């Protein structure tokens, strides 16, 4: 594995079965401190509204808490869903964060709106607002870059801090949007690796240098688990796949199930299909297996950075997995 490859972490503040949202949020902050100690490059949080199994509804607030509890690791969002917000408000929020934690804040941006019509109505942004993402992004970049002529006399305050680097999450046409704006891109979708590679290739081909980046930069988001046995690693990732199968068939993403719940619950045929599909592309196993899988992923994608998206039912298993991954990637030395 290339020693220059950066490893980062995305945490969605998933709530484990039997736990609370408050515990999940505090767990996110604690996990960030562990990630920093292990040598991870970034720690990002996400934006989800009215999801029973996810506590991370206010990413900018959570970024502030995480940045306050750490000192070196970069902290950001994966991402702020721009259609839900006015670009000026986002620019000001991150200008404040950038002033408080200079040189450590990232602004990852997505184009999704609320998961259900009710959430969309509550947020005041219907599904069609996602179509305005390129224009919203262009306005936001103007604010971040020092100002815009769209609103004479208006500036994003504070205006005297270091610029906060923006990133685009490549969902649908996100890769092309990122390329035209000259921004780094975050690409997921290991279930369909050929499609993911196509998105990356098209992004690199269409990339236009900007004030933000001179060259393309690709972050590949991937569920990864390392454990003492291959089966234990697979089980770490199974909880989120199980919850996703429930969400796709029942309409709500529940708390992460315990291993006992997954054994005792009989899935419908449709749920089983979604569950198995959700596990495709997962990277898991003992250290040697995951090292080979990561080498293959980087060779196929040319990734500059890997962002781990693992959400586990057992926090101790998650931390142990991250420690093992950090060691095999050369981020830390194995404990004697």
C-alpha positions as CSV (number, residue, x, y, z in Angstrom):
1,X,0.0,0.0,0.0
2,X,1.3,3.5,-0.9
3,X,2.5,5.2,2.3
4,X,1.3,8.5,0.9
5,X,-2.4,7.4,0.7
6,X,-4.5,9.4,3.1
7,X,-7.2,7.6,5.2
8,X,-10.2,9.6,6.6
9,X,-13.4,8.8,8.4
10,X,-17.1,9.7,7.8
11,X,-19.4,9.2,10.8
12,X,-23.2,9.6,10.6
13,X,-23.9,9.4,14.4
14,X,-25.9,6.2,13.9
15,X,-27.9,5.2,16.9
16,X,-27.4,1.5,18.1
17,X,-30.4,-0.5,19.1
18,X,-31.0,0.2,22.8
19,X,-29.0,3.5,22.7
20,X,-30.0,7.1,22.5
21,X,-29.4,10.0,20.1
22,X,-27.4,11.8,22.8
23,X,-25.2,8.8,23.3
24,X,-24.6,8.6,19.6
25,X,-23.6,12.2,19.3
26,X,-21.2,12.0,22.2
27,X,-19.9,8.8,20.6
28,X,-19.2,10.7,17.4
29,X,-17.1,13.3,19.3
30,X,-15.2,10.5,21.2
31,X,-14.6,8.6,17.9
32,X,-13.1,11.7,16.4
33,X,-10.6,11.9,19.2
34,X,-9.7,8.3,18.6
35,X,-9.3,8.9,14.8
36,X,-7.0,11.8,15.5
37,X,-4.8,9.6,17.8
38,X,-4.7,6.9,15.2
39,X,-3.5,9.3,12.5
40,X,-6.5,9.7,10.2
41,X,-6.5,12.7,8.0
42,X,-10.1,14.0,8.2
43,X,-13.2,13.3,10.3
44,X,-16.5,14.3,8.6
45,X,-20.1,14.2,9.8
46,X,-23.3,14.1,7.8
47,X,-26.7,15.8,7.5
48,X,-29.9,13.7,8.0
49,X,-33.3,15.0,9.0
50,X,-35.9,13.1,11.0
51,X,-34.2,9.7,10.6
52,X,-34.9,7.4,13.6
53,X,-31.6,5.7,13.5
54,X,-29.3,8.7,12.9
55,X,-28.7,11.5,15.3
56,X,-26.6,13.8,13.0
57,X,-29.2,16.4,11.9
58,X,-27.1,19.5,12.4
59,X,-23.6,19.0,10.9
60,X,-22.3,22.5,11.5
61,X,-23.0,22.2,15.2
62,X,-21.5,18.7,15.4
63,X,-18.4,20.0,13.5
64,X,-17.9,22.6,16.1
65,X,-18.1,20.0,18.9
66,X,-15.7,17.6,17.1
67,X,-13.2,20.4,16.3
68,X,-13.3,21.5,20.0
69,X,-12.5,18.0,21.1
70,X,-9.5,17.6,18.8
71,X,-6.5,19.6,17.9
72,X,-4.9,18.4,14.6
73,X,-7.3,16.3,12.5
74,X,-9.2,18.1,9.7
75,X,-13.0,18.3,10.5
76,X,-15.8,18.8,8.1
77,X,-19.1,17.7,6.5
78,X,-19.9,14.8,4.3
79,X,-22.0,16.7,3.6
80,X,-24.1,19.8,4.1
81,X,-27.1,19.3,1.8
82,X,-27.0,22.6,-0.1
83,X,-30.5,22.6,-1.4
84,X,-31.8,22.7,2.2
85,X,-29.9,26.0,2.9
86,X,-29.3,29.5,1.6
87,X,-25.7,29.7,0.3
88,X,-25.0,32.9,2.3
89,X,-25.9,31.1,5.5
90,X,-23.7,28.1,4.7
91,X,-20.8,30.5,3.8
92,X,-21.2,32.4,7.1
93,X,-21.4,29.2,9.2
94,X,-18.2,27.9,7.8
95,X,-16.5,31.3,7.9
96,X,-17.2,31.2,11.7
97,X,-15.9,27.6,11.9
98,X,-12.8,28.5,9.9
99,X,-12.1,31.5,12.1
100,X,-12.4,29.4,15.3
101,X,-10.4,26.5,14.0
102,X,-8.1,27.9,11.3
103,X,-6.7,25.5,8.7
104,X,-8.8,22.5,10.0
105,X,-12.3,22.9,8.5
106,X,-13.6,21.3,5.3
107,X,-16.9,21.9,3.6
108,X,-18.3,18.8,1.9
109,X,-21.5,19.6,-0.1
110,X,-24.3,17.3,-1.4
111,X,-27.4,17.9,-3.5
112,X,-29.9,15.8,-1.6
113,X,-33.1,17.0,0.0
114,X,-35.3,15.4,2.7
115,X,-35.8,11.6,2.5
116,X,-39.6,11.9,2.6
117,X,-42.2,14.4,1.3
118,X,-43.0,15.3,4.9
119,X,-39.4,16.2,5.7
120,X,-39.2,18.1,2.4
121,X,-42.2,20.1,3.4
122,X,-40.9,20.8,6.9
123,X,-37.6,22.0,5.4
124,X,-39.4,24.0,2.8
125,X,-37.4,22.4,-0.1
126,X,-39.1,20.0,-2.4
127,X,-37.3,17.4,-4.5
128,X,-37.1,19.7,-7.5
129,X,-34.8,22.0,-5.5
130,X,-32.0,19.5,-6.0
131,X,-31.9,20.5,-9.6
132,X,-30.7,24.0,-8.6
133,X,-27.5,22.5,-7.0
134,X,-25.0,23.8,-9.7
135,X,-26.3,27.4,-9.4
136,X,-26.4,27.2,-5.6
137,X,-22.9,25.9,-5.6
138,X,-21.7,28.7,-7.9
139,X,-23.2,31.3,-5.5
140,X,-21.7,29.6,-2.5
141,X,-18.2,29.6,-4.1
142,X,-18.6,33.3,-4.8
143,X,-19.3,33.9,-1.1
144,X,-16.4,31.7,0.0
145,X,-14.1,33.4,-2.5
146,X,-14.6,36.9,-1.1
147,X,-18.0,38.1,-2.2
148,X,-20.5,38.3,-5.1
149,X,-22.1,41.0,-7.2
150,X,-25.5,39.3,-6.9
151,X,-26.2,41.3,-3.7
152,X,-24.4,44.6,-3.7
153,X,-22.9,45.6,-0.3
154,X,-23.4,42.1,1.2
155,X,-20.5,40.0,2.4
156,X,-20.2,36.7,4.3
157,X,-19.0,37.5,7.8
158,X,-16.4,36.9,9.2
159,X,-14.6,37.8,5.9
160,X,-11.0,37.9,7.2
161,X,-10.3,34.2,7.9
162,X,-8.7,31.5,5.9
163,X,-10.8,30.1,3.1
164,X,-12.6,26.9,3.9
165,X,-12.0,24.3,1.1
166,X,-15.1,23.0,-0.5
167,X,-15.7,19.4,-1.8
168,X,-18.6,17.9,-3.8
169,X,-20.2,14.6,-3.0
170,X,-20.7,12.8,-6.4
171,X,-24.2,11.5,-6.4
172,X,-25.8,11.4,-9.8
173,X,-24.2,14.3,-11.8
174,X,-22.1,15.4,-8.9
175,X,-18.9,14.4,-10.5
176,X,-19.5,16.6,-13.5
177,X,-20.5,19.5,-11.3
178,X,-17.3,19.1,-9.2
179,X,-15.2,19.0,-12.4
180,X,-16.7,22.2,-13.9
181,X,-16.3,24.0,-10.5
182,X,-12.7,22.8,-10.1
183,X,-13.3,21.1,-6.8
184,X,-12.3,17.9,-5.1
185,X,-14.8,15.1,-5.4
186,X,-16.0,12.4,-3.0
187,X,-17.3,9.3,-4.8
188,X,-19.1,6.3,-3.3
189,X,-20.9,3.4,-4.7
190,X,-18.7,0.3,-4.4
191,X,-21.7,-1.9,-5.1
192,X,-21.3,-0.8,-8.8
193,X,-17.6,-0.3,-9.1
194,X,-17.6,0.0,-12.9
195,X,-20.0,2.9,-12.6
196,X,-17.9,4.5,-9.9
197,X,-14.8,4.3,-12.0
198,X,-16.7,5.8,-15.0
199,X,-17.7,8.8,-12.8
200,X,-14.1,9.3,-11.6
201,X,-12.7,9.1,-15.2
202,X,-15.3,11.6,-16.4
203,X,-14.5,13.9,-13.5
204,X,-10.8,13.9,-14.3
205,X,-11.4,14.4,-18.0
206,X,-13.7,17.4,-17.5
207,X,-11.8,19.0,-14.6
208,X,-11.2,22.7,-14.9
209,X,-8.5,24.3,-12.7
210,X,-9.8,26.8,-10.2
211,X,-8.8,28.9,-7.3
212,X,-9.6,25.9,-5.1
213,X,-7.5,23.2,-6.9
214,X,-5.1,23.1,-9.9
215,X,-5.6,19.4,-10.4
216,X,-8.3,16.8,-9.8
217,X,-8.5,15.2,-6.4
218,X,-10.5,12.0,-5.7
219,X,-11.7,10.7,-2.4
220,X,-13.3,7.3,-2.5
221,X,-15.8,6.5,0.2
222,X,-15.9,2.9,1.3
223,X,-17.3,0.7,4.1
224,X,-14.2,-1.0,5.5
225,X,-13.8,-3.4,8.5
226,X,-10.7,-5.2,9.8
227,X,-11.1,-7.8,12.5
228,X,-9.4,-10.9,14.0
229,X,-11.4,-13.1,11.6
230,X,-13.1,-12.5,8.2
231,X,-16.5,-13.3,9.6
232,X,-16.1,-10.9,12.5
233,X,-15.2,-8.2,10.0
234,X,-18.2,-9.0,7.8
235,X,-20.5,-8.8,10.9
236,X,-19.3,-5.3,11.7
237,X,-20.6,-4.1,8.4
238,X,-23.7,-6.1,8.4
239,X,-25.6,-4.0,10.9
240,X,-25.8,-0.9,8.6
241,X,-26.7,-3.1,5.6
242,X,-29.5,-4.6,7.6
243,X,-30.8,-1.2,8.6
244,X,-30.6,0.0,5.0
245,X,-32.7,-3.1,3.9
246,X,-35.3,-2.1,6.4
247,X,-35.2,1.5,5.2
248,X,-35.6,0.6,1.5
249,X,-38.6,-1.7,2.2
250,X,-40.2,0.0,5.2
251,X,-39.5,3.7,4.6
252,X,-37.5,4.4,7.8
253,X,-33.8,3.8,8.7
254,X,-33.9,2.2,12.2
255,X,-31.3,2.1,14.9
256,X,-28.4,-0.3,14.1
257,X,-29.5,-3.8,15.0
258,X,-27.6,-6.1,17.4
259,X,-26.1,-9.3,16.1
260,X,-28.9,-11.2,18.0
261,X,-31.6,-9.1,16.3
262,X,-30.2,-9.9,12.9
263,X,-30.1,-13.6,13.7
264,X,-33.6,-13.7,15.1
265,X,-35.4,-11.5,12.5
266,X,-36.6,-13.3,9.4
267,X,-36.2,-11.0,6.4
268,X,-38.7,-10.9,3.5
269,X,-37.4,-11.9,0.1
270,X,-37.2,-8.3,-0.9
271,X,-35.4,-7.3,2.3
272,X,-32.9,-10.2,1.8
273,X,-32.2,-8.9,-1.8
274,X,-31.5,-5.4,-0.6
275,X,-29.4,-6.6,2.3
276,X,-27.2,-8.7,0.1
277,X,-26.9,-6.0,-2.5
278,X,-26.0,-3.4,0.2
279,X,-23.0,-5.7,1.2
280,X,-21.6,-5.8,-2.3
281,X,-18.3,-4.0,-2.6
282,X,-17.7,-3.9,1.2
283,X,-14.0,-4.2,2.1
284,X,-13.5,-6.5,5.0
285,X,-11.4,-9.3,6.5
286,X,-8.2,-9.7,8.4
287,X,-5.3,-7.3,7.8
288,X,-3.8,-9.1,4.8
289,X,-7.2,-9.4,3.1
290,X,-8.1,-5.8,3.5
291,X,-4.6,-4.6,2.4
292,X,-5.0,-6.5,-0.9
293,X,-8.6,-5.2,-1.3
294,X,-7.4,-1.6,-0.7
295,X,-4.5,-2.0,-3.1
296,X,-6.9,-3.2,-5.8
297,X,-9.4,-0.3,-5.1
298,X,-6.6,2.3,-5.3
299,X,-5.2,0.7,-8.5
300,X,-8.7,0.8,-10.2
301,X,-9.7,4.3,-9.1
302,X,-6.4,6.2,-8.7
303,X,-7.8,7.5,-5.4
304,X,-5.9,10.2,-3.6
305,X,-7.7,9.4,-0.4
306,X,-9.9,6.7,1.1
307,X,-12.8,7.8,3.4
308,X,-14.0,5.0,5.7
309,X,-17.8,5.0,6.1
310,X,-18.2,2.2,8.6
311,X,-21.0,2.4,11.2
312,X,-20.9,-0.5,13.7
313,X,-23.3,-1.6,16.4
314,X,-20.5,-2.1,18.9
315,X,-18.3,1.0,19.4
316,X,-15.4,-1.0,20.7
317,X,-15.4,-3.2,17.6
318,X,-15.5,-0.1,15.4
319,X,-12.5,1.4,17.2
320,X,-10.5,-1.8,17.0
321,X,-11.2,-2.0,13.3
322,X,-10.0,1.5,12.8
323,X,-6.9,0.8,14.8
324,X,-6.1,-2.3,12.7
325,X,-6.7,-0.4,9.5
326,X,-4.5,2.4,10.6
327,X,-1.7,0.0,11.4
328,X,-1.9,-1.9,8.1
329,X,-1.9,1.5,6.3
330,X,1.2,2.6,8.2
331,X,-0.6,5.4,10.1
332,X,0.5,4.0,13.4
333,X,2.9,1.4,14.7
334,X,1.4,-1.9,15.9
335,X,1.2,-2.1,19.7
336,X,3.8,-4.3,21.3
